Amino acid sequence: MNLQLLLLTLCQGMLLVNNVVFIAVNGLVGLALAPTAWLATLPITAYVAGGALATGLVARTQRRWGRQRSFQLGLLVAIASAAVCAWAALQRQFWLLTAATLLAGFYNANGSLYRFAAVELVKPEFKERAISWVLAGGIIGGVVGPNLANWSRTAMDVPFAGAYLALIGVALLSLVTMAFISFPPLPGQGSSAPQGRPTAELVRQPVFIIAAAGCAIGYGVMNLLMAATPIAMAQCSHPFSAAALVLEWHVLGMYVPSFFTGRLIRRFGVLPVMTTGLLLNIACVGFALTGNDVMHFLGALLVLGVGWNFLYIGASALATEAWRPEEKTRGQAAIDFTVYATMTLTSFSSGALVTTGGWTAMNLGTLAPLLLLAAALLWLKRLRRRERLAPA
């Protein structure tokens, strides 16, 4: 840990405050404003869809202007989009709210690169720990986000409009913090022309495929269940304060393990850590099927958070093996596009599933992608074993 990494960790925490508040309130605001109930999570879907659409643009701005200026641009977009969200809630404009969260996806796409930028602030042998430490900043989001949403829920006449206004202050604080971080220049920075191997060649590598699958499926399953949790708990007559508590413990489960996940990867290897995360995701489904009390939701979402941590950090560390320094912006954009495209699908389908099929059916539906990821991890393990045994 050094000062630069610490400041980036704080920015990650404030990004997660934004994300957690969006997850906590957008589905409920959407449910109140949507023309039909199955569109309730469309504002959440728009947030991640905006991230998917922005990944290519973010890669170009980072290559052209560098990490810091691109990150600052993302924070300015966060401020503007939060202001529009507040206005949309006050005016009861569902489609304006959806458009504002789509715009906010640019900030999300920028912020998702904090974990890769962390690697550039430390020596190469500490890259796994750097990713873990920055993602540990999510603890701030886990504690502050749900409580901020709960506290600001009735701050204005329209429920949750105050939450969006509070996010403007969070983004301003992050903008000030980002001004004190000095990132090393990216290879080829200032050039608009891509360098290194073609993107098609990058994404065909087995290590890239598995890293992308780990990030995308891990985030997709987590997002599917987390986005639907406030609605599912409301259907079970649990108060919003209970949903905020569940989300708080879920996000803590996502980020507290970051203090040691990097060390586990260094000691046991990336594939065993990712496999453990996969098994925890399956355990979450089993826990969720045992009942609908608050503690069932809390236990399932807590286990889900820890499983996501192992999968996402492990896959992010694995991804760094797939590109050369001059290829990193395109490789990172391709990884995050896969993540956001998957999250777009799961965010939208979560609203439809939880309002039609219910919480149980949605949990059972996550088993198919998890088993697919299990097969992919086994495939990469066999490939690596074959490479070790091959004659030099």
C-alpha atoms as a printed R data frame, in Angstrom:
    type eleno elety resid chain resno       x       y       z
1   ATOM     1    CA   MET     A     1   0.000   0.000   0.000
2   ATOM     2    CA   ASN     A     2   1.218   3.491  -0.868
3   ATOM     3    CA   LEU     A     3  -0.468   6.900  -0.853
4   ATOM     4    CA   GLN     A     4  -1.425   6.764  -4.543
5   ATOM     5    CA   LEU     A     5  -3.005   3.343  -4.138
6   ATOM     6    CA   LEU     A     6  -4.794   4.478  -0.984
7   ATOM     7    CA   LEU     A     7  -6.349   7.443  -2.806
8   ATOM     8    CA   LEU     A     8  -7.445   5.188  -5.670
9   ATOM     9    CA   THR     A     9  -8.977   2.833  -3.096
10  ATOM    10    CA   LEU     A    10 -11.011   5.751  -1.733
11  ATOM    11    CA   CYS     A    11 -12.214   6.570  -5.259
12  ATOM    12    CA   GLN     A    12 -13.247   2.928  -5.656
13  ATOM    13    CA   GLY     A    13 -15.201   3.194  -2.412
14  ATOM    14    CA   MET     A    14 -17.065   6.248  -3.648
15  ATOM    15    CA   LEU     A    15 -17.793   4.525  -6.959
16  ATOM    16    CA   LEU     A    16 -19.384   1.710  -4.982
17  ATOM    17    CA   VAL     A    17 -21.437   4.180  -2.945
18  ATOM    18    CA   ASN     A    18 -22.873   5.338  -6.263
19  ATOM    19    CA   ASN     A    19 -23.458   1.776  -7.484
20  ATOM    20    CA   VAL     A    20 -25.038   0.518  -4.266
21  ATOM    21    CA   VAL     A    21 -27.397   3.492  -4.032
22  ATOM    22    CA   PHE     A    22 -28.411   2.942  -7.656
23  ATOM    23    CA   ILE     A    23 -29.060  -0.756  -6.977
24  ATOM    24    CA   ALA     A    24 -30.970   0.005  -3.776
25  ATOM    25    CA   VAL     A    25 -33.267   2.717  -5.132
26  ATOM    26    CA   ASN     A    26 -33.476   2.454  -8.940
27  ATOM    27    CA   GLY     A    27 -35.573  -0.715  -8.897
28  ATOM    28    CA   LEU     A    28 -38.008   0.730  -6.372
29  ATOM    29    CA   VAL     A    29 -38.212   4.115  -8.102
30  ATOM    30    CA   GLY     A    30 -38.631   2.259 -11.378
31  ATOM    31    CA   LEU     A    31 -41.391   0.128  -9.867
32  ATOM    32    CA   ALA     A    32 -43.223   3.301  -8.793
33  ATOM    33    CA   LEU     A    33 -42.830   5.071 -12.145
34  ATOM    34    CA   ALA     A    34 -42.760   2.295 -14.759
35  ATOM    35    CA   PRO     A    35 -45.796   1.874 -17.017
36  ATOM    36    CA   THR     A    36 -45.720  -1.853 -16.220
37  ATOM    37    CA   ALA     A    37 -44.140  -3.785 -13.332
38  ATOM    38    CA   TRP     A    38 -41.794  -5.938 -15.414
39  ATOM    39    CA   LEU     A    39 -39.958  -2.750 -16.499
40  ATOM    40    CA   ALA     A    40 -39.099  -1.930 -12.876
41  ATOM    41    CA   THR     A    41 -35.390  -2.738 -13.161
42  ATOM    42    CA   LEU     A    42 -34.940  -0.984 -16.519
43  ATOM    43    CA   PRO     A    43 -33.168   1.983 -14.825
44  ATOM    44    CA   ILE     A    44 -30.665  -0.514 -13.358
45  ATOM    45    CA   THR     A    45 -30.356  -2.176 -16.760
46  ATOM    46    CA   ALA     A    46 -29.711   1.195 -18.398
47  ATOM    47    CA   TYR     A    47 -26.855   1.842 -15.960
48  ATOM    48    CA   VAL     A    48 -24.963  -1.290 -16.936
49  ATOM    49    CA   ALA     A    49 -25.982  -0.999 -20.605
50  ATOM    50    CA   GLY     A    50 -24.489   2.483 -20.570
51  ATOM    51    CA   GLY     A    51 -21.314   0.939 -19.209
52  ATOM    52    CA   ALA     A    52 -21.246  -1.598 -22.049
53  ATOM    53    CA   LEU     A    53 -21.776   1.101 -24.675
54  ATOM    54    CA   ALA     A    54 -19.083   3.285 -23.117
55  ATOM    55    CA   THR     A    55 -16.251   0.733 -22.876
56  ATOM    56    CA   GLY     A    56 -14.861   1.483 -26.336
57  ATOM    57    CA   LEU     A    57 -15.104   5.247 -25.807
58  ATOM    58    CA   VAL     A    58 -13.414   4.943 -22.404
59  ATOM    59    CA   ALA     A    59 -10.561   2.941 -23.947
60  ATOM    60    CA   ARG     A    60 -10.030   5.680 -26.520
61  ATOM    61    CA   THR     A    61 -10.138   8.512 -23.975
62  ATOM    62    CA   GLN     A    62  -7.673   6.681 -21.730
63  ATOM    63    CA   ARG     A    63  -5.275   6.055 -24.609
64  ATOM    64    CA   ARG     A    64  -5.612   9.656 -25.802
65  ATOM    65    CA   TRP     A    65  -5.599  11.574 -22.495
66  ATOM    66    CA   GLY     A    66  -4.363   9.092 -19.886
67  ATOM    67    CA   ARG     A    67  -5.892   7.543 -16.792
68  ATOM    68    CA   GLN     A    68  -6.425  10.635 -14.656
69  ATOM    69    CA   ARG     A    69  -8.187  12.861 -17.185
70  ATOM    70    CA   SER     A    70 -10.412  10.013 -18.329
71  ATOM    71    CA   PHE     A    71 -11.360   9.175 -14.743
72  ATOM    72    CA   GLN     A    72 -12.101  12.854 -14.053
73  ATOM    73    CA   LEU     A    73 -14.328  13.033 -17.117
74  ATOM    74    CA   GLY     A    74 -16.251  10.023 -15.803
75  ATOM    75    CA   LEU     A    75 -16.811  11.795 -12.479
76  ATOM    76    CA   LEU     A    76 -18.144  14.916 -14.208
77  ATOM    77    CA   VAL     A    77 -20.613  12.683 -16.042
78  ATOM    78    CA   ALA     A    78 -21.577  11.125 -12.673
79  ATOM    79    CA   ILE     A    79 -22.423  14.561 -11.268
80  ATOM    80    CA   ALA     A    80 -24.537  15.538 -14.277
81  ATOM    81    CA   SER     A    81 -26.385  12.222 -14.471
82  ATOM    82    CA   ALA     A    82 -27.219  12.189 -10.733
83  ATOM    83    CA   ALA     A    83 -28.725  15.658 -11.084
84  ATOM    84    CA   VAL     A    84 -30.904  14.502 -13.995
85  ATOM    85    CA   CYS     A    85 -31.967  11.394 -12.015
86  ATOM    86    CA   ALA     A    86 -33.121  13.619  -9.144
87  ATOM    87    CA   TRP     A    87 -35.097  15.827 -11.522
88  ATOM    88    CA   ALA     A    88 -36.657  12.775 -13.199
89  ATOM    89    CA   ALA     A    89 -37.769  11.388  -9.819
90  ATOM    90    CA   LEU     A    90 -39.257  14.733  -8.800
91  ATOM    91    CA   GLN     A    91 -41.112  15.030 -12.110
92  ATOM    92    CA   ARG     A    92 -42.093  11.334 -12.132
93  ATOM    93    CA   GLN     A    93 -40.487  10.833 -15.556
94  ATOM    94    CA   PHE     A    94 -39.625   7.136 -15.934
95  ATOM    95    CA   TRP     A    95 -37.975   7.402 -19.346
96  ATOM    96    CA   LEU     A    96 -35.906  10.428 -18.332
97  ATOM    97    CA   LEU     A    97 -34.700   8.462 -15.299
98  ATOM    98    CA   THR     A    98 -33.752   5.579 -17.592
99  ATOM    99    CA   ALA     A    99 -31.878   7.929 -19.963
100 ATOM   100    CA   ALA     A   100 -29.988   9.509 -17.052
101 ATOM   101    CA   THR     A   101 -28.854   6.135 -15.722
102 ATOM   102    CA   LEU     A   102 -27.781   5.176 -19.243
103 ATOM   103    CA   LEU     A   103 -25.569   8.277 -19.284
104 ATOM   104    CA   ALA     A   104 -24.207   7.395 -15.833
105 ATOM   105    CA   GLY     A   105 -22.870   4.174 -17.353
106 ATOM   106    CA   PHE     A   106 -19.922   6.181 -18.692
107 ATOM   107    CA   TYR     A   107 -18.815   6.788 -15.102
108 ATOM   108    CA   ASN     A   108 -19.319   3.122 -14.307
109 ATOM   109    CA   ALA     A   109 -17.190   2.057 -17.288
110 ATOM   110    CA   ASN     A   110 -14.418   4.432 -16.204
111 ATOM   111    CA   GLY     A   111 -14.561   3.301 -12.599
112 ATOM   112    CA   SER     A   112 -14.373  -0.374 -13.525
113 ATOM   113    CA   LEU     A   113 -10.798   0.310 -14.705
114 ATOM   114    CA   TYR     A   114  -9.650   1.434 -11.261
115 ATOM   115    CA   ARG     A   115  -8.675  -2.175 -10.530
116 ATOM   116    CA   PHE     A   116  -6.417  -2.355 -13.591
117 ATOM   117    CA   ALA     A   117  -4.976   1.126 -12.969
118 ATOM   118    CA   ALA     A   118  -3.992  -0.086  -9.475
119 ATOM   119    CA   VAL     A   119  -1.503  -2.502 -11.040
120 ATOM   120    CA   GLU     A   120   0.368   0.488 -12.513
121 ATOM   121    CA   LEU     A   121   0.895   2.037  -9.067
122 ATOM   122    CA   VAL     A   122   2.865  -0.888  -7.606
123 ATOM   123    CA   LYS     A   123   5.712  -3.216  -8.543
124 ATOM   124    CA   PRO     A   124   4.733  -6.140 -10.849
125 ATOM   125    CA   GLU     A   125   5.050  -8.736  -8.074
126 ATOM   126    CA   PHE     A   126   2.286  -6.988  -6.100
127 ATOM   127    CA   LYS     A   127  -0.319  -6.801  -8.886
128 ATOM   128    CA   GLU     A   128  -2.759  -9.284  -7.289
129 ATOM   129    CA   ARG     A   129  -2.622  -7.467  -3.962
130 ATOM   130    CA   ALA     A   130  -3.054  -4.085  -5.680
131 ATOM   131    CA   ILE     A   131  -6.248  -5.289  -7.383
132 ATOM   132    CA   SER     A   132  -7.466  -6.673  -4.050
133 ATOM   133    CA   TRP     A   133  -6.673  -3.515  -2.121
134 ATOM   134    CA   VAL     A   134  -8.446  -1.223  -4.559
135 ATOM   135    CA   LEU     A   135 -11.513  -3.455  -4.644
136 ATOM   136    CA   ALA     A   136 -11.429  -3.479  -0.827
137 ATOM   137    CA   GLY     A   137 -12.477   0.152  -1.121
138 ATOM   138    CA   GLY     A   138 -15.900  -1.262  -1.877
139 ATOM   139    CA   ILE     A   139 -16.304  -1.670   1.892
140 ATOM   140    CA   ILE     A   140 -16.958   2.074   1.944
141 ATOM   141    CA   GLY     A   141 -19.769   1.518  -0.537
142 ATOM   142    CA   GLY     A   142 -21.063  -1.405   1.496
143 ATOM   143    CA   VAL     A   143 -21.372   0.656   4.660
144 ATOM   144    CA   VAL     A   144 -22.170   4.114   3.299
145 ATOM   145    CA   GLY     A   145 -24.310   3.197   0.270
146 ATOM   146    CA   PRO     A   146 -27.259   1.401   1.911
147 ATOM   147    CA   ASN     A   147 -27.304   3.790   4.863
148 ATOM   148    CA   LEU     A   148 -27.160   6.813   2.559
149 ATOM   149    CA   ALA     A   149 -30.070   5.410   0.558
150 ATOM   150    CA   ASN     A   150 -32.057   4.721   3.734
151 ATOM   151    CA   TRP     A   151 -31.261   8.106   5.301
152 ATOM   152    CA   SER     A   152 -32.026  10.131   2.166
153 ATOM   153    CA   ARG     A   153 -35.144   8.130   1.261
154 ATOM   154    CA   THR     A   154 -37.449  10.692   2.872
155 ATOM   155    CA   ALA     A   155 -35.177  13.756   2.630
156 ATOM   156    CA   MET     A   156 -37.487  15.231  -0.033
157 ATOM   157    CA   ASP     A   157 -41.202  15.026  -0.740
158 ATOM   158    CA   VAL     A   158 -40.621  12.432  -3.488
159 ATOM   159    CA   PRO     A   159 -39.107   9.192  -2.109
160 ATOM   160    CA   PHE     A   160 -35.425   8.674  -3.014
161 ATOM   161    CA   ALA     A   161 -35.013  11.958  -4.928
162 ATOM   162    CA   GLY     A   162 -32.701  13.047  -2.112
163 ATOM   163    CA   ALA     A   163 -30.549   9.957  -2.655
164 ATOM   164    CA   TYR     A   164 -29.669  11.095  -6.163
165 ATOM   165    CA   LEU     A   165 -28.749  14.567  -4.895
166 ATOM   166    CA   ALA     A   166 -26.514  13.001  -2.236
167 ATOM   167    CA   LEU     A   167 -24.622  11.192  -4.995
168 ATOM   168    CA   ILE     A   168 -23.601  14.545  -6.468
169 ATOM   169    CA   GLY     A   169 -21.673  15.272  -3.278
170 ATOM   170    CA   VAL     A   170 -20.054  11.830  -3.343
171 ATOM   171    CA   ALA     A   171 -18.875  12.341  -6.937
172 ATOM   172    CA   LEU     A   172 -17.505  15.802  -6.125
173 ATOM   173    CA   LEU     A   173 -15.467  14.348  -3.262
174 ATOM   174    CA   SER     A   174 -14.116  11.647  -5.566
175 ATOM   175    CA   LEU     A   175 -13.238  14.278  -8.191
176 ATOM   176    CA   VAL     A   176 -11.114  16.142  -5.633
177 ATOM   177    CA   THR     A   177  -9.421  12.915  -4.534
178 ATOM   178    CA   MET     A   178  -8.622  11.906  -8.122
179 ATOM   179    CA   ALA     A   179  -6.754  15.201  -8.650
180 ATOM   180    CA   PHE     A   180  -4.032  13.990  -6.257
181 ATOM   181    CA   ILE     A   181  -3.321  10.666  -8.011
182 ATOM   182    CA   SER     A   182  -0.436  10.570 -10.491
183 ATOM   183    CA   PHE     A   183  -0.684   7.647 -12.905
184 ATOM   184    CA   PRO     A   184   2.290   6.652 -15.055
185 ATOM   185    CA   PRO     A   185   1.757   7.317 -18.780
186 ATOM   186    CA   LEU     A   186   0.147   4.454 -20.666
187 ATOM   187    CA   PRO     A   187   2.183   2.850 -23.477
188 ATOM   188    CA   GLY     A   188   1.342   4.764 -26.642
189 ATOM   189    CA   GLN     A   189  -0.558   7.451 -24.704
190 ATOM   190    CA   GLY     A   190  -1.513  10.378 -26.914
191 ATOM   191    CA   SER     A   191  -1.859   8.233 -30.017
192 ATOM   192    CA   SER     A   192  -5.250   7.497 -31.513
193 ATOM   193    CA   ALA     A   193  -4.004   4.407 -33.374
194 ATOM   194    CA   PRO     A   194  -4.258   0.996 -31.613
195 ATOM   195    CA   GLN     A   195  -0.938  -0.738 -30.944
196 ATOM   196    CA   GLY     A   196  -0.029  -4.396 -30.585
197 ATOM   197    CA   ARG     A   197  -1.956  -7.412 -31.790
198 ATOM   198    CA   PRO     A   198  -5.445  -7.107 -33.310
199 ATOM   199    CA   THR     A   199  -8.296  -7.294 -30.797
200 ATOM   200    CA   ALA     A   200  -9.627 -10.446 -32.499
201 ATOM   201    CA   GLU     A   201  -6.340 -12.204 -31.749
202 ATOM   202    CA   LEU     A   202  -6.380 -11.026 -28.141
203 ATOM   203    CA   VAL     A   203  -9.859 -12.317 -27.375
204 ATOM   204    CA   ARG     A   204  -9.249 -15.775 -28.914
205 ATOM   205    CA   GLN     A   205  -6.649 -16.710 -26.297
206 ATOM   206    CA   PRO     A   206  -7.884 -19.347 -23.817
207 ATOM   207    CA   VAL     A   207  -6.653 -17.291 -20.860
208 ATOM   208    CA   PHE     A   208  -8.633 -14.290 -22.103
209 ATOM   209    CA   ILE     A   209 -11.766 -16.371 -22.693
210 ATOM   210    CA   ILE     A   210 -11.712 -17.796 -19.160
211 ATOM   211    CA   ALA     A   211 -10.894 -14.425 -17.583
212 ATOM   212    CA   ALA     A   212 -13.787 -12.811 -19.455
213 ATOM   213    CA   ALA     A   213 -16.125 -15.675 -18.529
214 ATOM   214    CA   GLY     A   214 -15.132 -15.469 -14.855
215 ATOM   215    CA   CYS     A   215 -15.687 -11.716 -14.685
216 ATOM   216    CA   ALA     A   216 -18.892 -11.777 -16.727
217 ATOM   217    CA   ILE     A   217 -20.625 -14.776 -15.153
218 ATOM   218    CA   GLY     A   218 -19.489 -13.870 -11.648
219 ATOM   219    CA   TYR     A   219 -20.772 -10.323 -12.033
220 ATOM   220    CA   GLY     A   220 -23.845 -11.385 -14.016
221 ATOM   221    CA   VAL     A   221 -25.121 -13.866 -11.430
222 ATOM   222    CA   MET     A   222 -24.355 -11.477  -8.587
223 ATOM   223    CA   ASN     A   223 -26.104  -8.611 -10.361
224 ATOM   224    CA   LEU     A   224 -29.145 -10.745 -11.222
225 ATOM   225    CA   LEU     A   225 -29.776 -11.591  -7.578
226 ATOM   226    CA   MET     A   226 -28.698  -8.275  -6.046
227 ATOM   227    CA   ALA     A   227 -30.833  -6.139  -8.390
228 ATOM   228    CA   ALA     A   228 -33.922  -8.171  -7.567
229 ATOM   229    CA   THR     A   229 -33.371  -8.371  -3.814
230 ATOM   230    CA   PRO     A   230 -35.124  -5.088  -2.806
231 ATOM   231    CA   ILE     A   231 -38.135  -6.013  -4.956
232 ATOM   232    CA   ALA     A   232 -38.204  -9.633  -3.718
233 ATOM   233    CA   MET     A   233 -38.017  -8.484  -0.100
234 ATOM   234    CA   ALA     A   234 -40.814  -5.967  -0.695
235 ATOM   235    CA   GLN     A   235 -42.909  -8.817  -2.119
236 ATOM   236    CA   CYS     A   236 -42.275 -10.698   1.131
237 ATOM   237    CA   SER     A   237 -43.482  -7.651   3.125
238 ATOM   238    CA   HIS     A   238 -40.041  -6.810   4.520
239 ATOM   239    CA   PRO     A   239 -39.397  -3.062   5.127
240 ATOM   240    CA   PHE     A   240 -36.854  -1.121   3.054
241 ATOM   241    CA   SER     A   241 -34.594  -0.826   6.116
242 ATOM   242    CA   ALA     A   242 -34.269  -4.649   6.055
243 ATOM   243    CA   ALA     A   243 -33.379  -4.595   2.365
244 ATOM   244    CA   ALA     A   244 -30.757  -1.915   3.074
245 ATOM   245    CA   LEU     A   245 -29.290  -4.129   5.816
246 ATOM   246    CA   VAL     A   246 -29.136  -7.122   3.450
247 ATOM   247    CA   LEU     A   247 -27.419  -5.033   0.766
248 ATOM   248    CA   GLU     A   248 -24.953  -3.705   3.329
249 ATOM   249    CA   TRP     A   249 -23.889  -7.211   4.364
250 ATOM   250    CA   HIS     A   250 -23.834  -8.326   0.742
251 ATOM   251    CA   VAL     A   251 -21.442  -5.556  -0.271
252 ATOM   252    CA   LEU     A   252 -19.290  -6.218   2.791
253 ATOM   253    CA   GLY     A   253 -19.128  -9.844   1.659
254 ATOM   254    CA   MET     A   254 -18.050  -8.607  -1.758
255 ATOM   255    CA   TYR     A   255 -15.176  -6.463  -0.539
256 ATOM   256    CA   VAL     A   256 -13.939  -7.446   2.952
257 ATOM   257    CA   PRO     A   257 -12.257 -10.610   1.561
258 ATOM   258    CA   SER     A   258 -10.213  -8.310  -0.701
259 ATOM   259    CA   PHE     A   259  -7.795  -7.831   2.197
260 ATOM   260    CA   PHE     A   260  -6.556 -11.395   1.694
261 ATOM   261    CA   THR     A   261  -7.764 -12.558  -1.750
262 ATOM   262    CA   GLY     A   262  -4.556 -11.348  -3.408
263 ATOM   263    CA   ARG     A   263  -2.449 -13.352  -0.950
264 ATOM   264    CA   LEU     A   264  -4.592 -16.447  -1.551
265 ATOM   265    CA   ILE     A   265  -4.010 -16.123  -5.304
266 ATOM   266    CA   ARG     A   266  -0.244 -15.813  -4.775
267 ATOM   267    CA   ARG     A   267  -0.206 -18.868  -2.503
268 ATOM   268    CA   PHE     A   268  -2.694 -21.270  -4.121
269 ATOM   269    CA   GLY     A   269  -2.994 -19.989  -7.685
270 ATOM   270    CA   VAL     A   270  -5.714 -18.152  -9.550
271 ATOM   271    CA   LEU     A   271  -7.750 -21.178 -10.708
272 ATOM   272    CA   PRO     A   272  -8.295 -22.680  -7.202
273 ATOM   273    CA   VAL     A   273  -9.443 -19.274  -5.913
274 ATOM   274    CA   MET     A   274 -11.853 -18.863  -8.852
275 ATOM   275    CA   THR     A   275 -13.170 -22.400  -8.285
276 ATOM   276    CA   THR     A   276 -13.830 -21.583  -4.623
277 ATOM   277    CA   GLY     A   277 -15.762 -18.503  -5.707
278 ATOM   278    CA   LEU     A   278 -17.825 -20.623  -8.077
279 ATOM   279    CA   LEU     A   279 -18.704 -23.092  -5.299
280 ATOM   280    CA   LEU     A   280 -19.755 -20.233  -3.027
281 ATOM   281    CA   ASN     A   281 -22.100 -18.958  -5.750
282 ATOM   282    CA   ILE     A   282 -23.739 -22.382  -5.886
283 ATOM   283    CA   ALA     A   283 -23.954 -22.401  -2.070
284 ATOM   284    CA   CYS     A   284 -25.780 -19.049  -2.236
285 ATOM   285    CA   VAL     A   285 -28.495 -20.622  -4.381
286 ATOM   286    CA   GLY     A   286 -28.916 -23.450  -1.894
287 ATOM   287    CA   PHE     A   287 -29.190 -21.002   1.005
288 ATOM   288    CA   ALA     A   288 -31.707 -18.800  -0.832
289 ATOM   289    CA   LEU     A   289 -34.001 -21.769  -1.443
290 ATOM   290    CA   THR     A   290 -34.341 -22.531   2.263
291 ATOM   291    CA   GLY     A   291 -36.745 -19.661   3.082
292 ATOM   292    CA   ASN     A   292 -37.840 -16.050   2.661
293 ATOM   293    CA   ASP     A   293 -37.062 -14.557   6.074
294 ATOM   294    CA   VAL     A   294 -34.711 -11.581   6.331
295 ATOM   295    CA   MET     A   295 -31.898 -13.836   7.565
296 ATOM   296    CA   HIS     A   296 -32.321 -16.108   4.532
297 ATOM   297    CA   PHE     A   297 -31.882 -13.124   2.229
298 ATOM   298    CA   LEU     A   298 -28.959 -11.839   4.296
299 ATOM   299    CA   GLY     A   299 -27.154 -15.190   4.436
300 ATOM   300    CA   ALA     A   300 -27.603 -15.900   0.738
301 ATOM   301    CA   LEU     A   301 -26.445 -12.427  -0.331
302 ATOM   302    CA   LEU     A   302 -23.462 -12.538   2.048
303 ATOM   303    CA   VAL     A   303 -22.232 -15.840   0.594
304 ATOM   304    CA   LEU     A   304 -22.917 -14.506  -2.894
305 ATOM   305    CA   GLY     A   305 -20.724 -11.479  -2.164
306 ATOM   306    CA   VAL     A   306 -17.750 -13.571  -1.038
307 ATOM   307    CA   GLY     A   307 -18.142 -15.841  -4.064
308 ATOM   308    CA   TRP     A   308 -18.168 -12.834  -6.371
309 ATOM   309    CA   ASN     A   309 -14.991 -11.506  -4.737
310 ATOM   310    CA   PHE     A   310 -13.008 -14.679  -5.389
311 ATOM   311    CA   LEU     A   311 -14.302 -14.989  -8.952
312 ATOM   312    CA   TYR     A   312 -13.909 -11.352  -9.958
313 ATOM   313    CA   ILE     A   313 -10.499 -10.675  -8.426
314 ATOM   314    CA   GLY     A   314  -9.205 -14.024  -9.635
315 ATOM   315    CA   ALA     A   315 -10.478 -13.423 -13.173
316 ATOM   316    CA   SER     A   316  -9.116  -9.850 -13.183
317 ATOM   317    CA   ALA     A   317  -5.669 -11.106 -12.153
318 ATOM   318    CA   LEU     A   318  -5.868 -13.837 -14.792
319 ATOM   319    CA   ALA     A   319  -6.777 -11.255 -17.437
320 ATOM   320    CA   THR     A   320  -3.485  -9.394 -16.945
321 ATOM   321    CA   GLU     A   321  -1.713 -12.427 -18.445
322 ATOM   322    CA   ALA     A   322  -3.596 -11.987 -21.737
323 ATOM   323    CA   TRP     A   323  -2.167  -8.702 -23.025
324 ATOM   324    CA   ARG     A   324   1.079  -6.850 -23.567
325 ATOM   325    CA   PRO     A   325   1.529  -3.360 -22.060
326 ATOM   326    CA   GLU     A   326   0.635  -1.581 -25.296
327 ATOM   327    CA   GLU     A   327  -2.549  -3.682 -25.619
328 ATOM   328    CA   LYS     A   328  -3.941  -3.153 -22.133
329 ATOM   329    CA   THR     A   329  -6.536  -0.458 -22.900
330 ATOM   330    CA   ARG     A   330  -8.158  -2.561 -25.638
331 ATOM   331    CA   GLY     A   331  -7.903  -5.768 -23.635
332 ATOM   332    CA   GLN     A   332  -9.440  -4.158 -20.564
333 ATOM   333    CA   ALA     A   333 -12.210  -2.618 -22.681
334 ATOM   334    CA   ALA     A   334 -13.000  -6.017 -24.222
335 ATOM   335    CA   ILE     A   335 -13.174  -7.660 -20.776
336 ATOM   336    CA   ASP     A   336 -15.433  -4.952 -19.388
337 ATOM   337    CA   PHE     A   337 -17.672  -4.938 -22.460
338 ATOM   338    CA   THR     A   338 -18.304  -8.642 -21.834
339 ATOM   339    CA   VAL     A   339 -19.067  -7.902 -18.182
340 ATOM   340    CA   TYR     A   340 -21.449  -5.044 -18.912
341 ATOM   341    CA   ALA     A   341 -23.213  -6.872 -21.736
342 ATOM   342    CA   THR     A   342 -23.878  -9.764 -19.351
343 ATOM   343    CA   MET     A   343 -24.991  -7.399 -16.596
344 ATOM   344    CA   THR     A   344 -27.357  -5.672 -19.010
345 ATOM   345    CA   LEU     A   345 -29.059  -8.977 -19.702
346 ATOM   346    CA   THR     A   346 -29.241  -9.987 -16.035
347 ATOM   347    CA   SER     A   347 -30.407  -6.561 -14.819
348 ATOM   348    CA   PHE     A   348 -33.293  -6.490 -17.243
349 ATOM   349    CA   SER     A   349 -34.265 -10.122 -16.774
350 ATOM   350    CA   SER     A   350 -34.138  -9.840 -12.970
351 ATOM   351    CA   GLY     A   351 -37.137  -7.505 -12.948
352 ATOM   352    CA   ALA     A   352 -39.122  -9.779 -15.227
353 ATOM   353    CA   LEU     A   353 -38.128 -12.941 -13.329
354 ATOM   354    CA   VAL     A   354 -38.789 -11.678  -9.828
355 ATOM   355    CA   THR     A   355 -42.163 -10.118 -10.712
356 ATOM   356    CA   THR     A   356 -43.370 -13.127 -12.717
357 ATOM   357    CA   GLY     A   357 -41.494 -16.293 -11.745
358 ATOM   358    CA   GLY     A   358 -40.474 -15.253  -8.245
359 ATOM   359    CA   TRP     A   359 -37.311 -15.388  -6.143
360 ATOM   360    CA   THR     A   360 -37.026 -19.197  -6.195
361 ATOM   361    CA   ALA     A   361 -37.184 -19.545  -9.974
362 ATOM   362    CA   MET     A   362 -34.597 -16.810 -10.424
363 ATOM   363    CA   ASN     A   363 -32.137 -18.525  -8.086
364 ATOM   364    CA   LEU     A   364 -32.553 -21.847  -9.872
365 ATOM   365    CA   GLY     A   365 -31.936 -20.120 -13.194
366 ATOM   366    CA   THR     A   366 -28.435 -19.071 -12.119
367 ATOM   367    CA   LEU     A   367 -27.239 -22.677 -11.971
368 ATOM   368    CA   ALA     A   368 -26.923 -22.991 -15.773
369 ATOM   369    CA   PRO     A   369 -24.255 -20.252 -16.245
370 ATOM   370    CA   LEU     A   370 -22.442 -21.376 -13.095
371 ATOM   371    CA   LEU     A   371 -22.134 -24.930 -14.421
372 ATOM   372    CA   LEU     A   372 -20.937 -23.529 -17.753
373 ATOM   373    CA   LEU     A   373 -18.209 -21.607 -15.928
374 ATOM   374    CA   ALA     A   374 -17.223 -24.773 -14.057
375 ATOM   375    CA   ALA     A   375 -16.666 -26.514 -17.396
376 ATOM   376    CA   ALA     A   376 -14.605 -23.544 -18.648
377 ATOM   377    CA   LEU     A   377 -12.342 -23.567 -15.578
378 ATOM   378    CA   LEU     A   378 -11.787 -27.301 -15.979
379 ATOM   379    CA   TRP     A   379 -10.880 -26.734 -19.649
380 ATOM   380    CA   LEU     A   380  -8.226 -24.124 -18.791
381 ATOM   381    CA   LYS     A   381  -6.813 -26.314 -16.032
382 ATOM   382    CA   ARG     A   382  -6.347 -29.178 -18.488
383 ATOM   383    CA   LEU     A   383  -4.774 -26.866 -21.070
384 ATOM   384    CA   ARG     A   384  -2.230 -25.625 -18.537
385 ATOM   385    CA   ARG     A   385  -1.441 -29.143 -17.365
386 ATOM   386    CA   ARG     A   386  -0.902 -30.185 -20.982
387 ATOM   387    CA   GLU     A   387   1.456 -27.215 -21.521
388 ATOM   388    CA   ARG     A   388   3.512 -28.145 -18.442
389 ATOM   389    CA   LEU     A   389   3.854 -31.744 -19.577
390 ATOM   390    CA   ALA     A   390   4.687 -30.860 -23.193
391 ATOM   391    CA   PRO     A   391   8.396 -31.365 -24.099
392 ATOM   392    CA   ALA     A   392  10.397 -28.135 -24.299
